[in-house]
């Protein structure tokens, strides 16, 4: 019982990939004065249309699923995206652990978002790296890698339950699409 609460909380934060899930951006297509302006990714509301846990070396998905909460249930489902000159900013909506948008520059159709660091009170920290490709102006696909750092007490409790956090990086494949929902 002692393990269920910390691991569900950890998994919730782990798999939440909030700011790491990029969305869309737009280089102002209304600005006709610049010959390089074009819509890179459509700004506005985006949503998760597909998500799959691709790497779960510590078995968190099976563990939380045994309580009726697969890790997919912890992922943010909606995002707000805004334009930058070279890519987009993305921010998970209705997800209170993330502060501010994440910058995702585009190189052709490929993007690599800045690392997002999320602190959960004084218990632990997790980092999310998200990279992928723009399929079209309204769809992106990528992989988020989530790494954890825990306080000594939480890490000890997880180790006692058979989880070694240094080996527990999660990999989540995501596809996001534009749309009002």
C-alpha positions as CSV (number, residue, x, y, z in Angstrom):
1,X,0.0,0.0,0.0
2,X,2.9,2.3,0.7
3,X,4.1,1.8,-2.8
4,X,0.8,2.5,-4.6
5,X,0.6,6.2,-3.7
6,X,4.1,7.2,-4.7
7,X,4.2,5.1,-7.9
8,X,0.9,6.4,-9.1
9,X,2.0,9.9,-8.4
10,X,5.3,9.3,-10.1
11,X,3.7,7.7,-13.1
12,X,1.2,10.5,-13.3
13,X,3.9,13.0,-13.5
14,X,6.1,10.7,-15.6
15,X,3.7,10.1,-18.3
16,X,2.1,13.5,-18.3
17,X,4.5,14.8,-20.8
18,X,2.9,18.1,-20.7
19,X,5.1,20.7,-22.2
20,X,7.0,18.1,-24.0
21,X,4.3,17.3,-26.3
22,X,4.7,19.9,-28.9
23,X,2.0,21.2,-31.1
24,X,1.8,23.7,-33.8
25,X,3.3,27.0,-34.8
26,X,2.8,29.5,-37.5
27,X,5.1,32.0,-39.1
28,X,2.6,34.8,-39.7
29,X,1.2,33.9,-43.1
30,X,-0.6,37.3,-43.2
31,X,2.7,39.2,-43.4
32,X,3.1,39.5,-47.2
33,X,6.1,41.7,-46.8
34,X,8.4,38.7,-46.1
35,X,8.9,36.2,-48.9
36,X,9.9,33.5,-46.4
37,X,6.7,33.6,-44.4
38,X,4.7,30.4,-44.6
39,X,2.6,28.4,-42.2
40,X,4.9,25.9,-40.5
41,X,2.4,24.5,-38.0
42,X,-1.1,25.8,-37.5
43,X,-1.5,27.8,-34.3
44,X,-4.4,27.2,-31.9
45,X,-5.7,24.3,-30.0
46,X,-4.2,20.8,-30.5
47,X,-5.0,17.4,-29.0
48,X,-3.3,14.0,-28.6
49,X,-4.7,11.7,-31.2
50,X,-2.4,8.7,-30.6
51,X,0.0,7.8,-27.8
52,X,1.9,4.6,-27.1
53,X,4.3,3.6,-24.3
54,X,7.3,2.4,-26.3
55,X,9.8,2.0,-23.5
56,X,8.9,1.1,-19.9
57,X,11.9,-0.7,-18.4
58,X,10.5,-0.6,-14.8
59,X,7.0,-1.8,-15.6
60,X,5.1,1.3,-14.4
61,X,2.4,0.9,-17.0
62,X,1.6,-2.7,-15.9
63,X,1.7,-1.5,-12.2
64,X,-0.6,1.4,-12.7
65,X,-2.9,-0.6,-15.1
66,X,-3.4,-3.1,-12.2
67,X,-5.2,-0.2,-10.4
68,X,-7.2,0.7,-13.5
69,X,-5.0,3.6,-14.6
70,X,-2.8,2.8,-17.6
71,X,-0.1,5.4,-18.1
72,X,-1.9,6.7,-21.2
73,X,-4.6,8.0,-18.8
74,X,-2.0,10.4,-17.3
75,X,-1.0,12.1,-20.6
76,X,-2.2,15.6,-21.3
77,X,-4.8,15.6,-24.0
78,X,-5.0,19.2,-25.1
79,X,-2.3,21.8,-26.0
80,X,-2.1,25.4,-27.0
81,X,0.4,26.4,-29.7
82,X,1.7,29.7,-30.8
83,X,4.0,30.8,-33.6
84,X,7.7,31.6,-33.6
85,X,9.9,32.7,-36.5
86,X,11.6,29.3,-36.7
87,X,9.1,26.8,-35.2
88,X,6.5,26.8,-32.4
89,X,5.8,27.0,-28.7
90,X,3.6,24.4,-27.1
91,X,2.0,24.2,-23.7
92,X,-0.3,21.5,-22.2
93,X,-3.6,23.0,-21.1
94,X,-5.4,21.9,-18.0
95,X,-2.1,20.4,-16.6
96,X,-1.0,22.4,-13.5
97,X,2.5,21.0,-13.1
98,X,4.0,22.6,-16.1
99,X,4.9,26.3,-16.1
100,X,5.0,28.1,-19.4
101,X,5.3,26.9,-23.0
102,X,8.2,24.9,-24.5
103,X,10.1,26.1,-27.6
104,X,10.3,23.7,-30.5
105,X,12.4,25.0,-33.4
106,X,11.9,23.4,-36.8
107,X,14.7,22.3,-39.1
108,X,12.8,21.4,-42.3
109,X,10.1,19.1,-41.0
110,X,12.1,17.9,-37.9
111,X,11.8,19.5,-34.5
112,X,13.6,19.2,-31.1
113,X,11.9,20.9,-28.2
114,X,13.9,22.3,-25.3
115,X,14.1,20.1,-22.3
116,X,11.2,20.7,-19.9
117,X,12.0,20.3,-16.2
118,X,9.1,19.7,-13.9
119,X,9.4,19.9,-10.1
120,X,6.8,18.1,-8.0
121,X,6.9,19.9,-4.7
122,X,10.1,18.8,-3.0
123,X,9.5,15.1,-3.8
124,X,11.0,14.7,-7.2
125,X,11.9,16.2,-10.5
126,X,11.4,14.9,-14.0
127,X,12.7,16.0,-17.3
128,X,11.0,15.6,-20.7
129,X,12.8,15.7,-24.1
130,X,10.5,15.7,-27.1
131,X,11.6,15.5,-30.7
132,X,9.9,14.4,-33.9
133,X,8.6,15.6,-37.3
134,X,5.9,17.7,-38.7
135,X,3.7,15.5,-41.0
136,X,1.8,18.5,-42.3
137,X,0.6,21.9,-40.9
138,X,-2.0,20.2,-38.7
139,X,-0.2,17.0,-37.5
140,X,3.1,16.3,-35.7
141,X,4.5,13.0,-34.5
142,X,7.3,12.5,-32.0
143,X,8.9,10.7,-29.1
144,X,9.1,12.0,-25.6
145,X,11.8,10.6,-23.2
146,X,11.0,11.1,-19.5
147,X,13.8,10.9,-16.9
148,X,13.2,11.1,-13.1
149,X,15.1,12.3,-10.1
150,X,13.6,11.5,-6.7
151,X,14.2,12.5,-3.1
152,X,16.1,9.9,-1.1
153,X,13.0,8.6,0.7
154,X,10.9,8.2,-2.5
155,X,13.8,6.5,-4.3
156,X,14.4,4.2,-1.3
157,X,10.7,3.2,-1.3
158,X,10.7,2.5,-5.0
159,X,14.0,0.5,-4.7
160,X,12.4,-1.6,-2.0
161,X,9.5,-2.3,-4.4
162,X,12.0,-3.4,-7.1
163,X,12.3,-0.2,-9.1
164,X,15.7,1.3,-9.8
165,X,14.9,4.9,-11.0
166,X,18.2,5.4,-12.8
167,X,17.1,2.7,-15.2
168,X,13.5,3.9,-15.5
169,X,13.5,6.4,-18.4
170,X,10.2,6.2,-20.2
171,X,9.7,6.6,-23.9
172,X,6.3,7.6,-25.2
173,X,5.4,8.0,-28.9
174,X,2.9,10.8,-29.5
175,X,0.9,12.1,-32.4
176,X,-0.8,15.5,-32.0
177,X,-3.3,17.2,-34.3
178,X,-4.8,20.6,-34.7
179,X,-8.5,21.2,-33.9
180,X,-11.1,22.8,-31.7
181,X,-12.6,20.3,-29.3
